[in-house]
Amino acid sequence: MAVTSNNQSRRQFLLDMAKTACGVGVFGLGLGLYTRQARALPPTAIRPPGALAEADFQGACIRCGMCVRDCPYNILELARPEDDLATGTPYFVARKIPCEMCEDIPCVKACPTGALDHQLTDINKAKMGLAALVDQETCLNFLGLRCDVCYRVCPAIDKAITLERTHNVRTAKHTMFLPTVHSEYCTGCGKCEKSCVLDVAAIKVFPVQLAKGELGKHYRLGWEEKKKAGESLVAPEIEHQYNLPEGFKYEQGPGLSGEAVAPHAAPAAPSGAPRALHGDKL
Amino acid sequence: MSPNGKIGADAVLAKGWLGAHKWLLLRRVSQLGILALFLIGPWAGIWIVKGNLAYSLTLDTLPLADPYVLLQSLLAGHVAEKLALVGVAIVIGFYALAGGRAYCAWACPVNMVTDLAASLRRRFGIKGGARFSRATRYWILAMTLVLAAASGAIAWEMLNPVSMLHRGLIFGMGTAWAVILAVFLFDLFVSPDGWCGHLCPVGAFYSLIGKTSLVRVKAAQRSACNDCMDCFVVCPEPQVIKPALKGAGKGIGPVITASNCTNCGRCIDVCSKQVFGFGLRFNNKVADNAPRGETAALGNRP
């Protein structure tokens, strides 16, 4: 009798254990899936300077808020449960307040775990995100105006954002100054996005993995390889033959050169020469 | 139970109201004081303590770090900077002496929420509810550690009510209040002492730290016990009391050695016979040397 009840209680004990283990296991599975989902950082949320890659960051950040406290400009916030990123982790929204890029990077120094990498000592090497001029249809510079605000406020002016000049075909007599971001120098501080004069910024800072494309790992750039090897890696290039009117020559770079065509000859002969050469006006 | 049915009424008669609430009051002072130290910075600009219970820096010199969250971080594949590791060592050292779950009773802000639920439960006579094993918390603890290792993220921090409440109070609550409300309602209607006593893995972790802690509650005058049961009613972990209080015949000493005891001292407060007191884990002899006359005198003390 005693043996039976002993057996029964042991069976009950094992059953209870199994129940608890399964319940907790299912709970853990749900939590794990939830955590995975939270790894997709929303595009507006930018991590502080030195933040590890998102997957590593979530294992390193203990949500203590020391970076928030030591930021002299109160830029950082800790995500609340209703926010779209891991609860308690720090972020900022560039359009609201961008990073001021302190030279001593106090937020990184304050991080006790190194979730903000302490090896980052030069703020100009930070990669909080990457600016991208996402809308060329509303950017005033692309419309042919001289707004230039994003370019002017950029802490790495003429490096991270340059103005590339190009002919304005709409007016045919102006130049367009196109803001162009260079990922090598952009720290993702967000000042350009903050300062964009449009109601909705045409230039935005995104997490790097969203803003940047990536070549296939096997891909090689011919001209880079040629530079390294001193010669082309494939069969030698054949020099291109141009069919030009007599007296003209074409060189890569400088373009066309040669004698001007005589004015009287122009209307008579639609010779296949470039349109610009017809008549005297460009 | 006390003659008029009110728990602790005898103790108030015997020791006065203050005497019967001494440790409770001290605990509230400690809980609110710790919270105030964290809040006085953001609210008044006086920066004594920065951070929260996960990691804090006091007066820009003393680091304190939660070993449980850093263990999860380690399992997730990240080794923290030196300051956090020093903080972990200090915290483990402290709670290994003071009783691991003293964290729960004296520092954790959720304790005030669950204490409120427990006291309302007693006041309105809410009985019963779901009961599950008190060992569930260790299963959850193990699950959070496995999950950290498997996912590479500190997954438990996605919904840990302890850090959510503390961080929420200091850095902005958002909808974290809903999680805290859930814990409160769970304890009030679903399961008595459900959160702290059965589920919370933070408490489970600290009880492991305090397995051999020095400071323990002791039923030194257990022969004076008049079986009023008040201590069992107020104790959030009543199972820890029985061996120390009633184990004389079975050769068990008067020290409450179970590491799930939170060292809250409520049993000391509520006992009119002054059976309990804080002490060290040593001197846990079975022989109860207190002479009968002395315990009787203690019991008659006004």
Boltz contact constraints between the chains, C-beta under 6 A:
constraints:
  - contact:
      token1: [A, 20]
      token2: [B, 133]
      max_distance: 6.0
  - contact:
      token1: [A, 20]
      token2: [B, 136]
      max_distance: 6.0
  - contact:
      token1: [A, 20]
      token2: [B, 139]
      max_distance: 6.0
  - contact:
      token1: [A, 24]
      token2: [B, 139]
      max_distance: 6.0
  - contact:
      token1: [A, 24]
      token2: [B, 140]
      max_distance: 6.0
  - contact:
      token1: [A, 24]
      token2: [B, 143]
      max_distance: 6.0
  - contact:
      token1: [A, 28]
      token2: [B, 143]
      max_distance: 6.0
  - contact:
      token1: [A, 28]
      token2: [B, 147]
      max_distance: 6.0
  - contact:
      token1: [A, 31]
      token2: [B, 155]
      max_distance: 6.0
  - contact:
      token1: [A, 32]
      token2: [B, 147]
      max_distance: 6.0
  - contact:
      token1: [A, 32]
      token2: [B, 151]
      max_distance: 6.0
  - contact:
      token1: [A, 35]
      token2: [B, 151]
      max_distance: 6.0
  - contact:
      token1: [A, 35]
      token2: [B, 153]
      max_distance: 6.0
  - contact:
      token1: [A, 35]
      token2: [B, 155]
      max_distance: 6.0
  - contact:
      token1: [A, 35]
      token2: [B, 158]
      max_distance: 6.0
  - contact:
      token1: [A, 58]
      token2: [B, 153]
      max_distance: 6.0
  - contact:
      token1: [A, 59]
      token2: [B, 73]
      max_distance: 6.0
  - contact:
      token1: [A, 59]
      token2: [B, 76]
      max_distance: 6.0
  - contact:
      token1: [A, 59]
      token2: [B, 77]
      max_distance: 6.0
  - contact:
      token1: [A, 59]
      token2: [B, 78]
      max_distance: 6.0
  - contact:
      token1: [A, 59]
      token2: [B, 152]
      max_distance: 6.0
  - contact:
      token1: [A, 59]
      token2: [B, 153]
      max_distance: 6.0
  - contact:
      token1: [A, 60]
      token2: [B, 78]
      max_distance: 6.0
  - contact:
      token1: [A, 62]
      token2: [B, 54]
      max_distance: 6.0
  - contact:
      token1: [A, 62]
      token2: [B, 55]
      max_distance: 6.0
  - contact:
      token1: [A, 62]
      token2: [B, 69]
      max_distance: 6.0
  - contact:
      token1: [A, 63]
      token2: [B, 54]
      max_distance: 6.0
  - contact:
      token1: [A, 63]
      token2: [B, 157]
      max_distance: 6.0
  - contact:
      token1: [A, 64]
      token2: [B, 51]
      max_distance: 6.0
  - contact:
      token1: [A, 64]
      token2: [B, 52]
      max_distance: 6.0
  - contact:
      token1: [A, 64]
      token2: [B, 54]
      max_distance: 6.0
  - contact:
      token1: [A, 64]
      token2: [B, 55]
      max_distance: 6.0
  - contact:
      token1: [A, 65]
      token2: [B, 171]
      max_distance: 6.0
  - contact:
      token1: [A, 66]
      token2: [B, 51]
      max_distance: 6.0
  - contact:
      token1: [A, 69]
      token2: [B, 50]
      max_distance: 6.0
  - contact:
      token1: [A, 78]
      token2: [B, 171]
      max_distance: 6.0
  - contact:
      token1: [A, 80]
      token2: [B, 174]
      max_distance: 6.0
  - contact:
      token1: [A, 81]
      token2: [B, 174]
      max_distance: 6.0
  - contact:
      token1: [A, 81]
      token2: [B, 175]
      max_distance: 6.0
  - contact:
      token1: [A, 81]
      token2: [B, 176]
      max_distance: 6.0
  - contact:
      token1: [A, 82]
      token2: [B, 174]
      max_distance: 6.0
  - contact:
      token1: [A, 82]
      token2: [B, 175]
      max_distance: 6.0
  - contact:
      token1: [A, 87]
      token2: [B, 158]
      max_distance: 6.0
  - contact:
      token1: [A, 88]
      token2: [B, 157]
      max_distance: 6.0
  - contact:
      token1: [A, 88]
      token2: [B, 167]
      max_distance: 6.0
  - contact:
      token1: [A, 112]
      token2: [B, 55]
      max_distance: 6.0
  - contact:
      token1: [A, 112]
      token2: [B, 81]
      max_distance: 6.0
  - contact:
      token1: [A, 112]
      token2: [B, 83]
      max_distance: 6.0
  - contact:
      token1: [A, 112]
      token2: [B, 84]
      max_distance: 6.0
  - contact:
      token1: [A, 113]
      token2: [B, 80]
      max_distance: 6.0
  - contact:
      token1: [A, 113]
      token2: [B, 81]
      max_distance: 6.0
  - contact:
      token1: [A, 113]
      token2: [B, 84]
      max_distance: 6.0
  - contact:
      token1: [A, 114]
      token2: [B, 81]
      max_distance: 6.0
